[in-house]
Amino acid sequence: MSTPSRTPGKTPGRTVVIGLGGDARGDDAAGLEVVRLLRDTLPPSVAVVENAGDPAELIDSWTGTDLAIVIDAVSSGAAPGTVHRHTDIAGVAGVAGVASWHGSSHSFGLADAIDLGRALGRLPGELVVLGIEGDDFTIGAPMTPPVRAAVRHMADAMRTLFYAPKVPGRCHRWDAFRCSGDGDGP
């Protein structure tokens, strides 16, 4: 893994929360909806970004940050509303059945953007990917109730994450997202 480069004008230590998705495809809007609920509710040091799947914007959004949290809808066959958490950048590319992280409704997927960011030396210091399992990605469909509930839960958990007091020696940063994924968080 390459060391992320710092872009002039970007503040080291900055955190960004990026919601990916498309409003016109039902549950595909899950990431966008989470960041819309978070806008103006997180500390000023946390940027909140909506991204409709543009890889250049995605890479620009996380370049120079110490922490990037990317939220996207996924389709792996798990129950709708299930939250998948990955803190291993290499693991995102290898997640079986998570098509939206390699191509899919965003013609260039999240895993592809990670690969490109790595090649350009423009990865964040730490990348956390949170996927909300979708059910209906049909054009014009509304968001399904289990996904809407997971969106609200994730937004609440993110607020808790950023405002919870830090306890020395206790690793609790990703406890709210232990529904599935790679196990213990940082």
C-alpha positions in Angstrom: 0.0 0.0 0.0 1.4 3.4 -0.9 1.5 6.3 1.5 -1.2 8.9 0.8 0.0 12.1 -0.6 -1.0 15.5 0.8 -2.6 17.9 -1.6 -1.7 21.6 -1.2 -4.6 23.4 0.4 -6.0 20.3 2.2 -5.8 20.2 5.9 -3.9 17.3 7.4 -6.1 15.6 10.1 -9.2 16.3 8.2 -12.0 13.7 8.1 -14.4 13.2 5.3 -17.7 11.2 5.1 -18.6 10.4 1.5 -22.0 9.1 0.5 -22.1 7.3 -2.8 -25.2 6.5 -4.9 -27.9 7.5 -7.3 -31.2 9.0 -6.3 -33.1 7.4 -9.2 -32.4 3.8 -8.3 -34.3 3.0 -5.1 -31.9 1.6 -2.4 -28.9 2.8 -4.4 -29.4 6.2 -2.7 -28.6 4.9 0.7 -25.1 6.4 1.0 -26.4 9.8 -0.2 -29.3 9.7 2.3 -26.9 9.0 5.2 -24.7 12.0 4.4 -27.8 14.2 3.9 -28.9 13.3 7.4 -25.4 14.1 8.7 -25.0 17.5 6.9 -24.6 20.3 9.5 -24.7 17.8 12.4 -21.0 16.7 12.6 -18.1 18.6 14.0 -16.6 21.3 11.7 -13.5 19.2 11.2 -15.6 16.6 9.4 -16.5 17.3 5.7 -19.6 15.7 4.3 -19.7 14.9 0.6 -22.3 13.5 -1.8 -21.0 11.6 -4.8 -23.0 10.1 -7.6 -20.2 7.8 -8.6 -17.6 10.1 -10.1 -14.2 8.5 -9.4 -12.2 11.7 -9.8 -14.4 13.5 -7.3 -14.2 10.6 -4.9 -10.4 10.6 -5.1 -10.3 14.4 -4.7 -12.6 14.2 -1.7 -10.4 11.8 0.3 -6.9 13.0 -0.9 -5.1 14.6 2.0 -7.4 13.3 4.7 -6.4 11.2 7.7 -9.8 9.4 7.7 -12.3 8.8 4.9 -15.5 7.0 5.5 -17.3 6.0 2.3 -20.9 4.8 2.5 -22.6 3.0 -0.4 -25.4 0.6 -1.1 -24.4 -3.0 -1.8 -26.0 -6.1 -3.1 -24.3 -9.2 -1.7 -27.3 -11.4 -0.9 -27.5 -10.5 2.8 -30.7 -9.3 4.3 -31.8 -5.8 3.2 -30.6 -3.2 5.7 -27.5 -5.3 6.8 -24.5 -3.1 7.3 -21.1 -4.3 6.0 -18.0 -2.7 7.4 -14.5 -2.9 5.9 -11.4 -1.2 7.2 -9.0 -3.2 5.1 -8.6 -1.3 1.8 -7.4 -4.5 0.1 -10.5 -6.3 1.4 -12.9 -4.0 -0.4 -11.7 -5.2 -3.8 -12.0 -8.8 -2.8 -15.6 -8.7 -1.3 -17.5 -11.4 -3.2 -20.9 -10.3 -4.5 -20.5 -6.6 -3.7 -20.8 -5.6 -7.3 -21.2 -1.8 -6.5 -17.6 -1.8 -5.2 -16.4 -3.0 -8.6 -18.4 -1.4 -11.4 -22.2 -1.8 -11.3 -24.6 1.2 -11.2 -21.7 3.5 -10.8 -19.9 2.7 -14.1 -16.6 2.9 -12.2 -16.8 1.3 -8.8 -15.4 2.1 -5.4 -12.9 -0.7 -5.6 -11.7 0.7 -9.0 -11.4 4.2 -7.4 -9.3 2.7 -4.6 -7.0 1.0 -7.1 -6.7 4.3 -9.0 -6.1 6.3 -5.8 -3.4 3.8 -4.8 -1.7 4.0 -8.3 -1.7 7.9 -8.0 -0.5 7.9 -4.4 -3.8 9.6 -3.4 -5.4 7.3 -0.7 -6.6 8.6 2.6 -4.5 7.7 5.7 -7.4 5.4 6.8 -10.3 4.3 4.7 -13.5 2.8 6.2 -16.1 1.5 3.8 -19.7 1.0 5.1 -22.1 -0.8 2.8 -25.9 -0.9 3.4 -27.4 -4.0 1.8 -30.0 -2.9 -0.7 -33.0 -4.8 -2.0 -34.5 -2.8 -4.9 -32.2 -0.9 -7.3 -34.9 -0.4 -10.0 -35.0 2.9 -11.7 -37.8 5.0 -10.1 -38.2 2.7 -7.1 -38.5 4.3 -3.6 -36.0 3.3 -0.9 -37.2 0.1 0.8 -38.2 0.2 4.5 -35.3 -1.9 5.8 -32.8 0.2 4.0 -34.4 3.5 5.1 -34.2 2.2 8.7 -30.5 1.3 8.3 -29.8 4.7 6.8 -31.3 6.4 9.9 -29.4 4.0 12.3 -26.2 4.6 10.5 -26.6 8.4 10.6 -27.3 8.2 14.4 -24.3 5.9 14.9 -22.0 8.3 12.9 -23.1 11.2 15.1 -22.3 9.1 18.2 -19.0 8.0 16.7 -17.8 11.6 16.3 -19.2 13.0 19.6 -18.5 10.1 21.9 -15.9 10.8 24.6 -12.6 9.0 23.9 -11.7 6.4 26.6 -8.0 5.6 26.8 -7.2 2.0 26.1 -10.7 1.2 24.8 -11.1 0.5 21.1 -14.6 1.7 20.4 -14.5 3.7 17.3 -16.4 1.2 15.0 -18.5 -0.7 17.6 -21.7 0.8 16.1 -20.9 -0.9 12.8 -20.2 -4.5 13.9 -23.1 -5.9 12.0 -20.7 -7.7 9.6 -17.4 -7.0 8.0 -13.8 -7.5 9.1 -14.2 -7.9 12.8 -12.5 -5.5 15.2 -12.2 -1.9 14.1 -9.3 0.4 14.9 
